[in-house]
Amino acid sequence: MVNLQTQLGHYHFANVFMNASGVHCMTTQELDEVAASGAGTLVTKTGTLEARAGNPEPRFAPLQLGTINSMGLPNQGIDYYLDYAIAFQAKHPEQPIFLSVAGMKPEDFPVLAQKIEDSAFTGLTEFNLSCPNVPGKPQIAYDFDTTRNILQAIFAIFTKPAGVKLPPYFDLAQFDEVAAILNDFPLQFINSINSLGNGLFIDPATDTVLIKPKGGFGGIGGQYAKPIALANVRAFRQRLRPEIAIIGTGGVTTGRDAYELILCGASLVSVGSILATEGIGVFDRLSQELTAEMAAKGKNTIADFQGQLKTL
């Protein structure tokens, strides 16, 4: 009988699916809806030290094969999500969840880490390194020196289970360098990938861009991202210490897509664009499709095929 259970460190999950931070997780109501759905776990909206309204609208648009967005990290602030996570674990001690946080500048990260360290939260913390850095510099995780400095500052304080959310990388030398940094720290997981940065789509009826911020440039998700997500999960699984698990994110619209991310080495699979466009019922559909795919392949458990991608 097919079993979709998975684990990350000593945490166990009923199935591999979860929301991507940023989708259906802004409010306690949305978080409760994900928790009550067919998802195996959930992650909060990425919280910053202060609440943020985000970028002006329209800042999100559906596309033929995915989505484009430039949200600007709208969120209710770290205290809101930390309070939710602590209350949730008190009610559901057997259901671990993820708390996502990000600094708007490098100095914010140890402050966030200290706040969570001092709290009663016992779940997994995701430090989002795929967000804007200081003006004129790249996303944090594209700046390798800054990435190392932030992780040093975090783990000088933080003793609880933690991971990092990463942007997509495109060069094998980048994977080598990033993995070498990550392997130096006691990470439980990475989440790969965030959206493909700074894409652009045009409305053929009006010859205008689809979203307002940054002149129409935004992160691309959905099926457009799947090959890059597969490559990133595969490349990191080949380079990271075995005990660092991977949450595969990007391009999942079917159970087969999830199967392929697991085949590349993912332990959990998060969904963003398809959750935003299809709604909360997507978790049940994906679980059914993944179950059918595994049954067709003669796989009874996630471990039966996890990380077992074949090469020619």
C-alpha positions in Angstrom: 0.0 0.0 0.0 1.4 3.4 -1.0 2.5 5.6 1.9 3.2 9.4 1.4 4.7 9.9 4.9 8.0 11.6 5.1 10.4 13.1 7.6 12.9 15.9 8.0 15.4 15.4 10.8 13.3 13.9 13.7 10.1 15.6 12.5 7.5 13.4 10.8 4.8 14.4 8.3 1.7 12.7 7.1 2.5 13.5 3.5 5.1 15.4 1.5 3.0 18.5 0.6 3.0 22.0 2.0 2.3 25.5 0.9 5.1 27.8 -0.2 5.6 30.7 2.0 3.9 33.6 0.4 0.8 31.7 -0.7 -2.4 31.2 1.5 -0.6 32.0 4.7 -0.9 35.8 5.3 -3.5 35.5 8.1 -4.4 33.1 10.8 -7.5 32.2 8.9 -5.5 31.2 5.8 -3.0 29.3 7.9 -5.8 27.4 9.6 -7.3 26.6 6.2 -4.0 25.0 5.1 -3.7 23.2 8.4 -7.2 21.7 7.9 -6.5 20.8 4.3 -4.8 17.7 2.8 -1.3 19.3 3.2 1.2 17.4 5.3 2.4 20.6 7.0 2.4 24.3 6.5 4.7 27.4 6.6 3.8 30.9 7.7 4.1 33.9 5.5 7.7 35.2 5.7 7.7 37.6 8.7 9.9 40.6 9.0 10.7 42.6 12.2 7.8 45.0 11.4 4.6 44.5 9.4 4.8 45.5 5.7 2.1 46.5 3.3 4.2 45.4 0.3 4.3 46.8 -3.2 1.5 48.6 -4.9 -1.1 46.6 -6.9 -1.5 45.0 -9.3 1.5 43.0 -8.1 0.3 39.4 -9.0 -1.0 38.0 -12.2 -1.8 34.5 -13.4 0.0 33.3 -16.6 -0.7 30.5 -19.1 1.8 28.2 -17.3 2.3 29.9 -14.0 2.3 33.3 -12.3 4.3 36.5 -12.0 4.5 38.6 -8.9 6.3 41.4 -7.2 4.7 41.3 -3.8 7.3 43.2 -1.8 7.1 40.9 1.3 3.7 42.0 2.6 3.3 40.4 6.1 1.9 41.0 9.5 5.2 41.0 11.2 7.2 38.3 13.1 5.3 38.6 16.3 2.0 37.8 14.6 3.4 34.6 13.0 5.4 33.5 16.0 2.3 33.8 18.2 0.4 31.7 15.7 3.1 29.0 15.5 3.3 28.7 19.3 -0.5 28.5 19.7 -0.7 26.0 16.9 1.9 23.7 18.4 0.2 23.8 21.8 -3.0 22.6 20.1 -1.3 20.2 17.7 1.9 18.9 19.4 2.2 16.1 16.8 2.0 18.4 13.8 5.3 20.3 13.3 5.1 23.5 11.2 7.5 25.9 9.7 8.0 29.6 10.7 9.5 31.7 7.9 11.3 34.9 8.6 13.5 37.4 6.7 15.5 40.5 7.4 15.3 43.6 5.2 19.0 44.0 5.9 21.6 41.6 7.2 21.6 43.0 10.7 17.9 42.0 11.1 18.6 38.3 10.9 20.3 37.8 14.4 17.5 39.9 15.9 14.9 37.6 14.4 17.0 34.6 15.5 17.2 35.8 19.1 13.4 36.5 19.2 12.7 32.9 18.1 15.4 31.4 20.2 13.9 33.0 23.3 10.4 31.9 22.5 8.5 28.7 23.1 8.5 27.7 19.4 9.8 24.2 18.9 9.2 23.7 15.2 11.4 24.5 12.2 12.5 28.0 11.3 13.1 29.0 7.7 15.4 31.9 7.3 14.5 33.4 3.9 17.8 34.4 2.1 16.0 35.0 -1.2 14.8 38.5 -0.6 16.1 42.0 -1.3 19.4 43.1 0.1 20.8 46.6 0.4 20.3 48.9 -2.6 22.6 48.1 -5.5 23.4 44.6 -4.3 21.9 41.3 -5.3 19.5 39.1 -3.3 21.2 38.0 -0.1 21.9 34.4 -1.3 23.5 35.7 -4.5 26.1 37.5 -2.3 28.1 34.7 -0.9 30.1 36.7 1.6 27.0 38.2 3.0 25.3 34.8 3.1 28.2 33.3 5.2 28.2 36.3 7.5 24.5 36.1 8.1 24.6 32.4 8.9 27.5 33.0 11.3 25.5 35.6 13.1 22.4 33.4 13.2 24.1 30.3 14.5 26.1 32.2 17.1 22.6 32.6 18.7 20.3 29.9 17.3 20.1 26.4 18.6 16.7 25.3 17.3 16.1 23.4 14.0 16.6 25.8 11.1 16.9 26.0 7.4 17.3 28.5 4.6 15.2 29.4 1.6 17.3 30.0 -1.5 16.9 31.6 -4.9 17.5 29.6 -8.1 21.1 29.1 -9.2 22.1 28.5 -12.8 25.8 27.7 -12.8 27.5 24.6 -11.4 30.2 26.7 -9.9 27.5 28.5 -7.9 26.2 25.2 -6.5 29.7 24.3 -5.5 30.3 27.6 -3.7 26.8 27.8 -2.0 26.9 24.2 -0.8 30.4 24.7 0.7 29.0 27.5 2.7 25.8 25.7 3.8 27.8 22.6 4.8 29.6 24.6 7.4 26.5 25.2 9.4 24.1 23.0 11.4 21.2 23.4 9.0 18.3 20.9 9.1 17.1 21.8 5.6 17.1 24.1 2.6 14.1 25.2 0.6 14.9 25.4 -3.2 13.8 27.3 -5.2 12.2 30.7 -4.8 10.7 32.2 -7.9 12.7 32.9 -11.0 13.7 36.5 -10.5 12.8 39.5 -12.7 10.8 37.9 -15.5 8.5 40.0 -17.6 5.2 39.4 -19.3 3.2 41.6 -21.7 -0.5 41.9 -22.2 -1.0 41.4 -26.0 -4.3 43.4 -25.9 -2.8 46.5 -24.4 1.0 46.2 -25.0 1.5 46.8 -21.3 3.2 44.9 -18.5 1.0 42.8 -16.2 2.1 44.1 -12.8 2.9 47.5 -11.5 6.0 47.3 -9.3 9.5 47.6 -10.9 8.1 48.5 -14.3 6.6 45.0 -14.7 9.5 42.9 -13.6 8.6 40.1 -11.2 9.2 36.6 -9.9 8.1 33.8 -12.2 6.5 30.6 -10.7 4.6 27.6 -12.0 5.5 25.3 -14.8 8.1 27.8 -16.2 10.2 27.2 -13.1 10.0 23.4 -13.0 13.2 22.5 -14.9 15.2 25.0 -12.8 13.7 23.6 -9.6 14.6 20.1 -10.6 18.1 21.1 -11.4 18.6 23.0 -8.1 17.2 20.2 -6.0 19.4 17.6 -7.8 22.5 19.7 -7.7 22.2 20.5 -4.0 21.4 16.9 -3.1 24.7 15.9 -4.7 26.6 18.5 -2.7 25.0 18.9 0.7 25.7 16.8 3.7 23.2 13.9 3.8 21.6 15.2 7.0 20.6 18.5 5.3 17.1 17.8 3.9 15.6 19.6 0.9 12.2 21.1 0.4 11.6 21.1 -3.3 9.7 24.1 -4.6 8.9 25.2 -8.1 6.6 24.1 -10.9 4.5 21.5 -9.2 1.1 21.2 -10.9 0.7 17.4 -10.9 1.6 14.4 -8.8 4.2 13.5 -11.4 5.9 16.9 -10.8 6.1 16.1 -7.1 7.4 12.6 -7.9 10.2 14.1 -10.0 11.3 16.6 -7.2 11.5 13.7 -4.8 13.4 11.6 -7.4 15.9 14.5 -7.5 16.2 14.3 -3.7 13.5 16.4 -2.0 12.0 15.3 1.3 9.0 17.7 1.2 7.3 19.4 -1.8 5.9 22.9 -1.5 3.4 24.4 -3.9 2.8 28.1 -4.7 1.4 29.1 -8.0 -1.0 26.2 -8.3 -2.2 26.8 -4.8 -2.8 30.4 -5.6 -4.8 29.6 -8.8 -6.5 26.4 -7.9 -7.1 26.8 -4.2 -6.8 24.7 -1.0 -8.2 21.6 -2.6 -5.0 21.2 -4.6 -3.4 19.2 -1.8 -5.9 16.4 -2.0 -5.6 16.2 -5.8 -1.8 16.2 -5.7 -1.7 13.5 -3.0 -4.0 11.3 -5.1 -1.9 11.8 -8.2 1.3 11.2 -6.4 -0.1 8.0 -4.9 -1.2 6.8 -8.4 2.2 7.6 -9.8 4.0 5.7 -7.1 1.7 2.8 -7.5 2.3 2.7 -11.2 6.0 2.7 -10.6 5.8 0.0 -7.9 6.9 2.4 -5.2 5.3 2.0 -1.7 7.2 4.7 0.2 9.0 7.9 -0.4 12.3 6.3 0.5 11.8 3.8 -2.4 12.7 6.4 -4.9 13.9 9.5 -3.1 17.1 10.8 -4.7 17.3 7.8 -7.1 17.3 9.8 -10.4 18.9 7.7 -13.1 21.5 9.1 -15.5 22.6 7.9 -19.0 
